[in-house]
Amino acid sequence: MHSLERDTLKNMQRERLLRAADKTVLVGVSGGPDSVALLHVLAALRSPLGITLAALYVDHGLRPEESAAEKDYVRALAEKLDARFAAVQVDVRRSAGEKKLSLEHAARDLRYAALRETAAGFDAGCIAVAHTADDQAEEVLLRLLRGSGRKGLSGMRSRSRDIIRPFLRFGKARILDYLRERRIHFFDDSTNVDLRYLRNRVRHQLLPYLERNFDLGIRRALCKTADSLAEDEDLLEQMTSQALEAVVAGVSRNRQTSSWRIVLNRPGLLDQPIAIQRRIIEKLLWEVGGTASYYHIMKITEAAAGARSGSELHLARGLRVGIRKDYLEFLFPRGRGPWRGRLYPDRRSRTAG
């Protein structure tokens, strides 16, 4: 057994990446070095892990001159390694335009949606993706540039819901060594050197600059920071879940509009540390289908602390947060969609945009 295969097995067992239901693992395979190596390594570990494999190639529609050869290669590789195969084509440019997202963001959303839909079809318990420690370092820097908080800076997890990342502890160089030693062919994605994408500028310009001028071990340091913050975040998540049980006073759902109304005990919320308050608000905004932006979270915590009874916040897509003496309520009074009315017409409303 190759050392990369052996260490991947150890990591997966130590971190309990697979659960009892994960009898089939779907691997996202682009044809690039990391994902090709991951499919080979997991194929070598099928027996000790007790799993079967499937592979999915996602054509994003951005490189028609390259994708056909990649898809054919991944199909042949899956057949060689006795893994089931599927291919999906998505329209990234159209989705990015309709949703006003960057190409990177739209591609990621569509890719994970395709992975989950295919996993359901194959009855796969989890999805393996080939992020490495280098990807983790890049991700932490990207999130720092975007102003992420502690949760964002904790980076990617080895297991997050149905996604597993068996290579997250290994650097890119080790993956390339494995491919070279095993004489395994792979493709290079031409967009990986396109400096119009922020991730590529971080990868090819910012990280090398930091290594040359500040610290050769910057990638390792960023990964260590992510690990430390992830441990803290796990504890804060547990505390937030416990606090939610004590603070949420009522939950109801409008079947006609499929929108939620959640009532929060105001004094109970204010009894929590501010870090827990922010996390409670963030969770509730996601729960009701709102936008959990830093700005909105801070406006709501400020209102909970000092706004008078009868005040209200007007958030995105018709979401209202009503402030009463003893409670806050999150709801869409007229369903999802903008409107100019007031939740409490007898008082002047406050708006948060």
C-alpha positions as semicolon CSV with decimal commas, in nm:
position;residue;x (nm);y (nm);z (nm)
1;M;0,000;0,000;0,000
2;H;0,133;0,344;-0,095
3;S;0,202;0,584;0,194
4;L;-0,066;0,827;0,069
5;E;-0,322;0,546;0,068
6;R;-0,214;0,429;0,413
7;D;-0,224;0,780;0,563
8;T;-0,560;0,855;0,400
9;L;-0,701;0,540;0,559
10;K;-0,562;0,642;0,900
11;N;-0,708;0,991;0,872
12;M;-1,048;0,868;0,760
13;Q;-1,065;0,624;1,049
14;R;-0,933;0,868;1,309
15;E;-1,166;1,148;1,201
16;R;-1,458;0,909;1,144
17;L;-1,528;1,043;0,798
18;L;-1,751;0,749;0,707
19;R;-2,069;0,659;0,889
20;A;-2,263;0,336;0,904
21;A;-2,490;0,437;0,615
22;D;-2,202;0,534;0,386
23;K;-2,181;0,207;0,195
24;T;-2,147;0,385;-0,140
25;V;-1,928;0,693;-0,181
26;L;-1,973;0,927;-0,477
27;V;-1,646;1,091;-0,584
28;G;-1,646;1,420;-0,770
29;V;-1,386;1,373;-1,046
30;S;-1,295;1,661;-1,278
31;G;-1,003;1,487;-1,444
32;G;-0,758;1,713;-1,259
33;P;-0,474;1,578;-1,042
34;D;-0,639;1,594;-0,700
35;S;-0,968;1,428;-0,792
36;V;-0,803;1,164;-1,009
37;A;-0,572;1,077;-0,719
38;L;-0,867;1,065;-0,481
39;L;-1,055;0,815;-0,696
40;H;-0,744;0,595;-0,719
41;V;-0,679;0,612;-0,343
42;L;-1,038;0,535;-0,246
43;A;-1,043;0,246;-0,495
44;A;-0,736;0,105;-0,321
45;L;-0,910;0,143;0,018
46;R;-1,244;-0,012;-0,076
47;S;-1,183;-0,332;0,115
48;P;-1,065;-0,186;0,450
49;L;-1,335;0,084;0,432
50;G;-1,610;-0,155;0,321
51;I;-1,740;0,075;0,046
52;T;-1,832;0,078;-0,321
53;L;-1,756;0,376;-0,543
54;A;-1,924;0,593;-0,802
55;A;-1,773;0,885;-0,995
56;L;-1,938;1,201;-1,129
57;Y;-1,796;1,436;-1,392
58;V;-1,961;1,780;-1,402
59;D;-1,929;1,979;-1,726
60;H;-1,971;2,345;-1,634
61;G;-2,004;2,453;-1,997
62;L;-1,707;2,692;-1,963
63;R;-1,441;2,493;-2,153
64;P;-1,611;2,305;-2,439
65;E;-1,276;2,245;-2,611
66;E;-1,146;2,053;-2,305
67;S;-1,447;1,900;-2,131
68;A;-1,523;1,624;-2,383
69;A;-1,176;1,469;-2,346
70;E;-1,193;1,502;-1,967
71;K;-1,532;1,336;-1,949
72;D;-1,419;1,045;-2,167
73;Y;-1,110;1,001;-1,953
74;V;-1,305;1,001;-1,625
75;R;-1,554;0,752;-1,770
76;A;-1,270;0,519;-1,875
77;L;-1,098;0,563;-1,538
78;A;-1,416;0,478;-1,347
79;E;-1,462;0,167;-1,560
80;K;-1,099;0,065;-1,500
81;L;-1,138;0,108;-1,125
82;D;-1,476;-0,069;-1,115
83;A;-1,670;0,241;-1,012
84;R;-2,007;0,345;-1,148
85;F;-2,001;0,660;-1,361
86;A;-2,227;0,954;-1,436
87;A;-2,179;1,286;-1,615
88;V;-2,388;1,602;-1,579
89;Q;-2,381;1,925;-1,778
90;V;-2,475;2,254;-1,612
91;D;-2,505;2,608;-1,749
92;V;-2,286;2,820;-1,522
93;R;-2,301;3,140;-1,727
94;R;-2,679;3,138;-1,736
95;S;-2,710;3,067;-1,364
96;A;-2,455;3,337;-1,278
97;G;-2,646;3,591;-1,486
98;E;-2,988;3,501;-1,350
99;K;-2,876;3,496;-0,986
100;K;-2,621;3,779;-1,016
101;L;-2,338;3,557;-0,893
102;S;-1,975;3,529;-0,993
103;L;-1,890;3,241;-1,227
104;E;-1,697;3,078;-0,942
105;H;-1,994;3,098;-0,705
106;A;-2,245;2,977;-0,962
107;A;-2,018;2,689;-1,066
108;R;-1,976;2,578;-0,705
109;D;-2,350;2,589;-0,635
110;L;-2,439;2,394;-0,949
111;R;-2,159;2,142;-0,894
112;Y;-2,271;2,057;-0,541
113;A;-2,634;2,040;-0,650
114;A;-2,534;1,794;-0,924
115;L;-2,328;1,591;-0,679
116;R;-2,616;1,563;-0,433
117;E;-2,871;1,474;-0,699
118;T;-2,640;1,207;-0,841
119;A;-2,559;1,074;-0,494
120;A;-2,930;1,024;-0,433
121;G;-2,960;0,835;-0,761
122;F;-2,671;0,605;-0,669
123;D;-2,793;0,574;-0,307
124;A;-2,456;0,709;-0,197
125;G;-2,431;0,797;0,170
126;C;-2,167;1,066;0,120
127;I;-1,977;1,262;-0,142
128;A;-1,596;1,274;-0,153
129;V;-1,425;1,584;-0,291
130;A;-1,051;1,634;-0,334
131;H;-0,972;1,954;-0,144
132;T;-0,614;1,958;-0,014
133;A;-0,432;2,152;0,258
134;D;-0,328;2,403;-0,010
135;D;-0,695;2,457;-0,095
136;Q;-0,763;2,509;0,275
137;A;-0,495;2,778;0,301
138;E;-0,636;2,953;-0,006
139;E;-0,989;2,932;0,130
140;V;-0,893;3,088;0,464
141;L;-0,723;3,379;0,286
142;L;-1,021;3,424;0,054
143;R;-1,261;3,435;0,345
144;L;-1,035;3,678;0,532
145;L;-1,035;3,908;0,227
146;R;-1,416;3,891;0,220
147;G;-1,445;3,985;0,587
148;S;-1,561;3,648;0,722
149;G;-1,600;3,597;1,095
150;R;-1,469;3,315;1,312
151;K;-1,694;3,055;1,151
152;G;-1,577;3,140;0,800
153;L;-1,212;3,152;0,902
154;S;-1,239;2,802;1,046
155;G;-1,222;2,692;0,684
156;M;-1,343;2,368;0,532
157;R;-1,409;2,063;0,748
158;S;-1,295;1,707;0,683
159;R;-1,663;1,616;0,702
160;S;-1,942;1,869;0,654
161;R;-2,290;1,716;0,639
162;D;-2,269;1,474;0,345
163;I;-1,936;1,601;0,209
164;I;-1,607;1,436;0,304
165;R;-1,257;1,564;0,224
166;P;-1,009;1,278;0,271
167;F;-0,713;1,483;0,136
168;L;-0,762;1,793;0,351
169;R;-0,454;1,714;0,564
170;F;-0,222;1,665;0,263
171;G;-0,041;1,925;0,056
172;K;-0,070;1,941;-0,322
173;A;0,292;1,831;-0,365
174;R;0,220;1,497;-0,200
175;I;-0,073;1,433;-0,434
176;L;0,145;1,508;-0,738
177;D;0,418;1,277;-0,604
178;Y;0,164;0,995;-0,581
179;L;0,048;1,049;-0,938
180;R;0,401;1,061;-1,069
181;E;0,511;0,750;-0,880
182;R;0,206;0,557;-0,999
183;R;0,235;0,703;-1,351
184;I;-0,125;0,817;-1,345
185;H;-0,242;1,055;-1,617
186;F;-0,450;1,365;-1,539
187;F;-0,567;1,688;-1,705
188;D;-0,483;2,049;-1,624
189;D;-0,782;2,285;-1,618
190;S;-0,686;2,593;-1,822
191;T;-0,903;2,819;-1,603
192;N;-0,679;2,744;-1,303
193;V;-0,426;3,000;-1,431
194;D;-0,681;3,266;-1,531
195;L;-0,604;3,562;-1,305
196;R;-0,950;3,712;-1,356
197;Y;-1,063;3,474;-1,081
198;L;-0,987;3,585;-0,725
199;R;-0,895;3,233;-0,613
200;N;-0,630;3,211;-0,883
201;R;-0,482;3,546;-0,780
202;V;-0,463;3,420;-0,422
203;R;-0,306;3,092;-0,542
204;H;-0,057;3,229;-0,792
205;Q;0,018;3,576;-0,656
206;L;-0,076;3,637;-0,292
207;L;0,036;3,309;-0,132
208;P;0,371;3,298;-0,317
209;Y;0,429;3,663;-0,221
210;L;0,362;3,585;0,147
211;E;0,595;3,285;0,130
212;R;0,875;3,489;-0,029
213;N;0,847;3,796;0,187
214;F;0,701;3,686;0,520
215;D;0,694;3,317;0,608
216;L;0,772;3,003;0,407
217;G;0,533;2,813;0,633
218;I;0,233;3,041;0,574
219;R;0,020;2,761;0,425
220;R;0,076;2,538;0,726
221;A;0,009;2,830;0,962
222;L;-0,321;2,910;0,790
223;C;-0,431;2,547;0,816
224;K;-0,340;2,539;1,187
225;T;-0,541;2,857;1,243
226;A;-0,839;2,702;1,067
227;D;-0,812;2,389;1,284
228;S;-0,799;2,593;1,605
229;L;-1,093;2,809;1,505
230;A;-1,290;2,499;1,400
231;E;-1,251;2,353;1,749
232;D;-1,370;2,680;1,904
233;E;-1,656;2,698;1,656
234;D;-1,771;2,346;1,746
235;L;-1,801;2,451;2,112
236;L;-1,983;2,773;2,023
237;E;-2,219;2,576;1,800
238;Q;-2,308;2,346;2,090
239;M;-2,367;2,647;2,316
240;T;-2,581;2,814;2,049
241;S;-2,799;2,503;2,008
242;Q;-2,855;2,485;2,384
243;A;-2,935;2,856;2,402
244;L;-3,181;2,831;2,113
245;E;-3,390;2,579;2,303
246;A;-3,421;2,823;2,591
247;V;-3,475;3,139;2,383
248;V;-3,715;3,036;2,105
249;A;-4,069;3,086;2,239
250;G;-4,270;2,976;1,937
251;V;-4,245;2,854;1,578
252;S;-4,520;2,840;1,315
253;R;-4,536;2,806;0,939
254;N;-4,777;2,950;0,685
255;R;-4,862;2,661;0,453
256;Q;-4,989;2,896;0,182
257;T;-4,671;3,102;0,155
258;S;-4,430;2,835;0,292
259;S;-4,283;3,103;0,521
260;W;-4,193;3,081;0,887
261;R;-4,278;3,290;1,192
262;I;-4,038;3,252;1,480
263;V;-4,085;3,423;1,815
264;L;-3,781;3,488;2,032
265;N;-3,784;3,564;2,404
266;R;-3,621;3,908;2,419
267;P;-3,496;3,906;2,781
268;G;-3,373;3,548;2,731
269;L;-3,178;3,651;2,422
270;L;-3,020;3,947;2,601
271;D;-2,911;3,718;2,886
272;Q;-2,683;3,535;2,640
273;P;-2,326;3,650;2,561
274;I;-2,317;3,871;2,252
275;A;-2,128;3,601;2,055
276;I;-2,415;3,358;2,119
277;Q;-2,675;3,625;2,041
278;R;-2,520;3,680;1,699
279;R;-2,516;3,309;1,626
280;I;-2,879;3,269;1,734
281;I;-2,982;3,552;1,503
282;E;-2,780;3,407;1,216
283;K;-2,942;3,066;1,259
284;L;-3,290;3,213;1,267
285;L;-3,230;3,425;0,957
286;W;-3,122;3,116;0,765
287;E;-3,414;2,920;0,910
288;V;-3,680;3,163;0,790
289;G;-3,510;3,207;0,452
290;G;-3,363;3,551;0,510
291;T;-3,019;3,690;0,432
292;A;-2,779;3,628;0,721
293;S;-2,544;3,916;0,642
294;Y;-2,321;4,068;0,910
295;Y;-2,503;4,400;0,868
296;H;-2,846;4,247;0,931
297;I;-2,725;4,039;1,225
298;M;-2,578;4,347;1,392
299;K;-2,891;4,558;1,328
300;I;-3,108;4,293;1,492
301;T;-2,885;4,250;1,797
302;E;-2,872;4,629;1,841
303;A;-3,250;4,650;1,812
304;A;-3,297;4,369;2,064
305;A;-3,075;4,556;2,310
306;G;-3,219;4,904;2,275
307;A;-3,514;4,948;2,039
308;R;-3,849;5,046;2,184
309;S;-4,150;4,817;2,171
310;G;-4,331;4,851;1,840
311;S;-4,016;4,909;1,639
312;E;-3,949;4,691;1,338
313;L;-3,671;4,614;1,093
314;H;-3,743;4,580;0,723
315;L;-3,502;4,326;0,576
316;A;-3,464;4,172;0,232
317;R;-3,747;4,009;0,032
318;G;-4,026;4,113;0,267
319;L;-3,880;3,979;0,590
320;R;-3,974;4,174;0,902
321;V;-3,828;4,158;1,250
322;G;-4,075;4,300;1,499
323;I;-3,956;4,429;1,838
324;R;-4,184;4,400;2,140
325;K;-4,112;4,449;2,508
326;D;-4,078;4,079;2,581
327;Y;-4,017;3,922;2,241
328;L;-3,887;3,955;1,886
329;E;-4,070;3,801;1,593
330;F;-3,923;3,702;1,255
331;L;-4,182;3,667;0,978
332;F;-4,290;3,737;0,621
333;P;-4,628;3,910;0,681
334;R;-4,723;3,901;0,312
335;G;-4,510;3,615;0,190
336;R;-4,172;3,639;0,024
337;G;-4,134;3,953;-0,181
338;P;-4,079;4,326;-0,122
339;W;-4,357;4,539;0,018
340;R;-4,376;4,883;0,183
341;G;-4,629;4,825;0,455
342;R;-4,561;4,827;0,828
343;L;-4,580;4,533;1,061
344;Y;-4,694;4,762;1,345
345;P;-4,874;5,054;1,173
346;D;-4,923;5,244;1,498
347;R;-4,550;5,306;1,536
348;R;-4,283;5,445;1,308
349;S;-4,078;5,163;1,157
350;R;-3,706;5,135;1,137
351;T;-3,547;4,997;0,822
352;A;-3,229;4,798;0,769
353;G;-3,235;4,787;0,390
